[in-house]
Amino acid sequence: MHRIPLLTFWARAAAVPFRLRTTVQIHRYAAAPFHTTTTFSLATTTTSATTTTQSSSGSAAAPPPASSISEERRPETASDVQSTSKFGTLTFEDHRNAFSHKGSWELLRALLVLKACAFDLFVDKSYKLLTLGERLLGERLLGIAVSPFYRQFVTGNSEKELATTTAQLKTVGIQLMVAPMVETDLGEDMDGEAMYNRNLTRTLMLVGLSAKYSSSDSYPVCQTKFTAHLSADALVRISIWYENLDFESRIKAVKSIADAMKDSGEEGNPNSIKASAQLKLQGLSNQDKEELHRCLPRLYRIGDSCREQGVVLTVDAEYTYVNPSINLLCMAMMEVFNKEVPIIWNTYQGYLKNTSEWLKHDLEIARHLSTTFGIKLVRGAYLETERKRAQELDYPDPVNNTYEDTNNNYNTQKWIPCVQICTLWKHQ
């Protein structure tokens, strides 16, 4: 049985001792086959595509102009995935070079964490163990106890640590994606707008740090989660509403939200009457319209900051019950900020059975909007939670049956944009 124990443990381990802290998770694209980003333009008159594997060097060309098509060989195995930058070619067959920036303790720690997380019982009971440990040891001592796991996945929670990590990884040409671990789930809308405004401030700070410490030969990348800016409960209700719309109504919903986002953001007033009037979302409750209306200026400020500083913003996918509304809001942000280059990227999870359908669906919306489209493809990290929820609520399991199915789905999704692009190019 294939699982994702490391990610499962980290998701749970981070929740207790560090839930009140702003944590910077630094994704290092060192596992090349596991992170692929695809960016391309879809327009009515010109079409361009470039597929970039953010592998061990992580270097990537700037967002492409809408004038050419670039094709690359599809990587089939880990040994096929490599990248070339001013640091030379880096592959994981040459482990000495790939991990030359790591000290002996770091390598030993990685091995110990891997072995520990291979025990299902340890992973399954991790949250209970952390809760018990916090009660017996206190937050400070527990933080020390779990620090090997924490440091394995998170290499910094301050600007100084971010700068240090960046310098280390530059020696082997690895690019960073800075990800603030700020999110909420159902029923966790603790202090409402005050919390979301704090999250906005933290996100804007990290966008600035992403630009400041980016490698000179690649564009900076920062990640955000929409549940850090709007309650998961509202996102669930918006998801249900959005899924029940036909395709034409979904396009209208994207445009309506994009217009309201732009107006509220440019005016700098979340209570703007003009922006409120733009939200013509028939069938959505007034409560959800109001929550959405308060959220849009925050999303605008984040997108505008990324555009001004040349930072790519990847919007993380989350649980299936909020993903449709995440797709909706992400498409609206693309409509506002992606007209010339793909600043906003959406995330698609290869371990879900319906991901290819959603990817094709959003590509078609982008084509109708004549906007560029950015993609981050991942395999996914919420396998056990999704299956447990499906079983409890008695609906079909949304997760692929096997790990091989996920790999096939993931590899297929990498080529969906290219097929769409080539089809459009052929008919122009």
N, C-alpha and C positions, 0 to 999 in steps of 0.2 A: 504494500500500500504506500503510495507516494504522498508525502505531506510537505508542509512548509514550516517545520518546527522552529527554525530560527526567527522567521518573521512573526510567527504566532507568539513566541516567547517575548520578543521585543515589544510587540503591541501591548501585551499584558504587563510586562515588567515596567514599562515606562509610566504606566497609569498611576501607580500608587506613590512612589517616593518623589516623582518629578512632575506630578500633575499641576502644581501651582507655579512651575517655572517656565520661562520662555526658552525652549530648547532649539538649537540649530542642528538639524540632522543634515549631515553632509553626505550626499550620495556620491560614491566614487564609482564611475563607470568602469570598474575593473573586471566585472563579470560580463564580458562582451556579449555573449549570446542572450543575455537576460534583459538588456535594455536597448531598444532600438527607437530612434526618433525619426519620423518622416515629416518633412515639410514640403509643401508645394503650393502653387497658385492655381486657382480655378477662376477663369474670367470668361466673359462672353466673347472677347475678341482675341485674347492671347492666353496661352496656357504654358505653364512651366512645371517641371518636377525635379526634385533632387532628393535622393534617399541617402540618409547619413546614418551609419551605425556608430553610436557613441560608445566606442569600445575603449580599450585600455589607454589610448592616447586622449580620447575624448575631444580631440580637435575637430572642428567643423567649420565649413565655410560660412560666410555671412548669409543671411536669408536671401534666397535666389531672386534675381530679376525675372520678370515675366517675359522672357524672350528665348529661352532655350530649354531643351530636355536633356537631362543627364541620366544615363542608365548605368547600373552597377551589377556585378555578378552577385547572385543570391548566395549568402554564406550558408553552408549545410551543416558544418560542425564547428566546435570551438576552435579547432586548429585553423579553420578557414577564415575566422574573424580576426582581422588585424588592422592596424591603422598606421599611417605614416605622418609624422610631423617633423618639426625641426629637431626633435629628439631621436628620430630614427623610427624604424619599424618595431612595434611592440606586440609580441604574441605571448600567450600563456604556455606555449611549449617551452619557451625560454624562461623558466620560473625564477632563475637567479636575477635576471634583469627586471622581470615584472614586479618582483617584490623587493628590489634592492633598497627601496626607501623605508622598509620595515626593519625594526630592530628585532633581536632574538626574543625579547619578552613579548612583543606584539604578535609574533608568529606563534609562540607557545600559547598565548592567550586565545588566539583564534582557534587553535587546535582543541584546547580545553572546552571552549564554548561550543564548538561543533560537536564534540563527543557528548557533552552534557545534554545538549538539546536533541540528541538522537534518542533519548529515553522518553517514550510517550508519556509515562506516568509523571515524570518531572515537568513536562510541558503542559500536560492537561491540568495539573494541580498548581501551576505556577502562580496564578492569581491568588489562590488560597494561601499558598506559602508566603507570598509577599504581604498579604493582609495580616497574617499571623506574625511575620517578622517585624512589621511596622509596630504592632501592638507590643511585642516583647522587647524589641531593640530600640524603638524610636526611629524617627525618619532619618536622622543623621547617620546612625550606625548601619541602618539598613542600606542607605545610599552607598556606604563604603563596601558593604557585603556584595551588592549587586553591580558594583562599578565595572568589573571585568565584562559583564554582559552589556552594560550601558556603553562602555567605551568601544566595544566591538562594532556597535551599530551607529553610535553618535560620537563624532570626534570633536565636538566643540559646542559650547553654549555661551561664548563671548567672542568679541571681535578679535581679541588677541589669539585665542585658540583657532579661530577661523583663518587668520593670517598665517599662523604656524603650519596648519594643515595644508593650506594652499601652496606654501613654499615647498613643503615636502613632496607633494604630488606633482608639482611642476617639474621636478627632477626626472620623472619618468613620463611626463607628458599627459598626465591624467587630468581631465576637466571635472570641475565640481558642479553639482546642482544643489543649491542651498534650500533646505526644506524646513520651515518652522513647524514644529510638532504642536499645532494648535488646531483643535477640532472639537466638535460636540456630537453626541448621539441623542436618540430619542429621550425626552424628558430631562435634558441637561442644560436647558436654557436658564442658567442660574440667575444672573443679574442683567439679562437682556442687553439693551443698547450699550450700557457702560462696558460690558465685556467685549462686545463686537467692536466698539471704538478703540479699546485697548489692543485688540487683535489687529486692527487696521494700522495702528501706530507701529506695532512690532513688524508687521509685514512690510510696510514702507521702509523701515529701517533696514530690513534684510535685503530688500531690493537694492538699496543703496550700497550695502556691503557686497552684494553679488557683483555689481558693476565695478566696485573699487578693487576687488581681489580677483577678478577674472584674468585668465591667461590672455596674453596679448594677441595670440593667434586664433582666438575663438570668441564667440559671443557668450556673455554670462547667462546663466539660467537660474531662475528662482521658482520655487513651487508654492502653491497655496491650496487650501481646502476650502470649499464653499461653506462647509458647516462651521467654519471659524467666523463667518460673516453673516450667516442667516441660520435660524434654528432648524435642526434636523426635522422637527415636527412639521414645520411649514414646508420644507422641501419634500417631505413625503406626500403631503396633500397636493402640492403643485405637480409632483410626478404623476399622481393618479389622474389629475385633470389633464395634463399634457398628453398622457398616453391615450386618452379617450378622444383626442382631436384627430381629424383627418389631416392629410399631408398639407393641403393648402392652408388650413387653419393654423397648423404649426408654424408655417412660414410667416403668417401674419402675427402670431404670438412673438416670434423672434424679433420681427421688425418693431413691434410695439414696445417691447422691453428695451430694445436697443435705442429707440428714439427717446424713451423716458430716461434711460441711463445717461445718454448724452446731454439732454437738457438739464437734468438735476445736477450732473457733474460740472458742466460748464458754468451754471449759475451759482454753484457752490451752496445750494440751499436744498436740503432733503425734503423740505415742505413745499417746494415749488408747485404752484397751481398748474403751471404749464406742463411740468413733468408728470404730475398726477393725472392730467387729462390724457396723456399719451398712453396710459395703461388701459387700453381697451381690450380687456381679457374676459370675454363673455363666458360665464359659467364658473369663474373663480370667485371664491367668497371675498367679501369686503375685508375680512381680517387678514387673509393671505395677500390681498392686494396692498394693504397698508404695510405689512411686514416686508414685502418685496420692495415697495416704494422707499422704505427707509434703508434698505440694503443697497440699492442701486448707486447712490453717490459713493459708497465705500468701494464698490467694484470699479467705478469709474476712476477714482483716485489711484487705485492700484494699477489699472491698465495704463493710465496716463503717465504715471511715474515710470513704468517699464518702457513706454514708448519714448519718453524724454531721455532716459538713460541708456537705451539700447539693450535692455534686458528682456530675454524671453521669459514669459510667465507660463509655466505648465500648471494646469488645473488638474488636481489629482482626482481620480475616480474613487468612489467609496462603496458603500453597500448598495445592493441592487434596488432597495426601496427608495433611495434618493438619487440614483444615477440619472434617470430621465430628466429631472429638473436641473441637475448639474449640466447635462448636455444642452438643455434649453438656454440656461444662463451663459454658458460658454459660447454658444453660437451667437448670442446677442453681443457678447464682448468682442467676438471676431468681427461682427458687422460694424462695430464702432472703431476698432483699433487695427484690423487686419486688411484694410483696403489696399495697402501698398506692399507690405511685407508681413509675414506671419509672426506677429508678436505674441499672440495668445495661442497656446496649444492645449488641446483636450487629451485626456488619457483614456485608453481603451484596454480592457482587461481580457487577456487571451483565455483565461480559465472559465469564462462564462459562455454558455452555449449560444446566446443571442448577440454576442459582441459584433460579429461580422455584419449582421443586419443593421445594428445601430450605426456602425461605421459607414456603411453604404448610404444609410438614411441621412446622416449629417453631411456627407460629401455632396449629396444631391441638394440639400438646403444651401450649402456654400456655393454651389453652382448657380442656383437661383438668385442668390444675393450678390454674385460676382465679387466674392471676397476670397482672400487667400486663406488657407486652411493648415493648421499645424497639428501634428499628431505625436503623442508619446505612447508607444505600445509597451505593455507590461504583461507578465503572466498573471499576476494577482496575488492577494495576500489574505483574503477573508474566507478561505475555503470552508473551514469548520463552522464558522458562524453562519454562513449562508445555508449550509446543509442542515444545521440544527434548526434554524428558523423555518426553513421549508418543511421540515418534518413536523414541527410544532404547530404550524398554521395550515398544514395539509395542502400544500401546493407543490407542483413539480420542482425537483431539484434543479436550480439554474446553473449548477456547476458541471463541467464536463465529467464524464464517467471515469476517465483515466488520465494519467499524466501525459501519455502519448497523444491523447485527443487534444489536450491543451497545447502541446508543442505544434501539432498540425494546425490548430486554429490560429495560433500565434504566427506561424510562418506564412499561412495563407493571408492573414490580415496585412502583413508587410507589403503584399503585392496588390491588394485591392486598390489603393490610390494610384498605383502605376497603371493598372488596367483601365481605370476610369480616365486617367490623363491621356493615355494612348488612344482610347476610343474617341475622346473629344478632339484630339489632334487630327485623327484620321478623317473626321467629318468636317473639318474646317478648311 
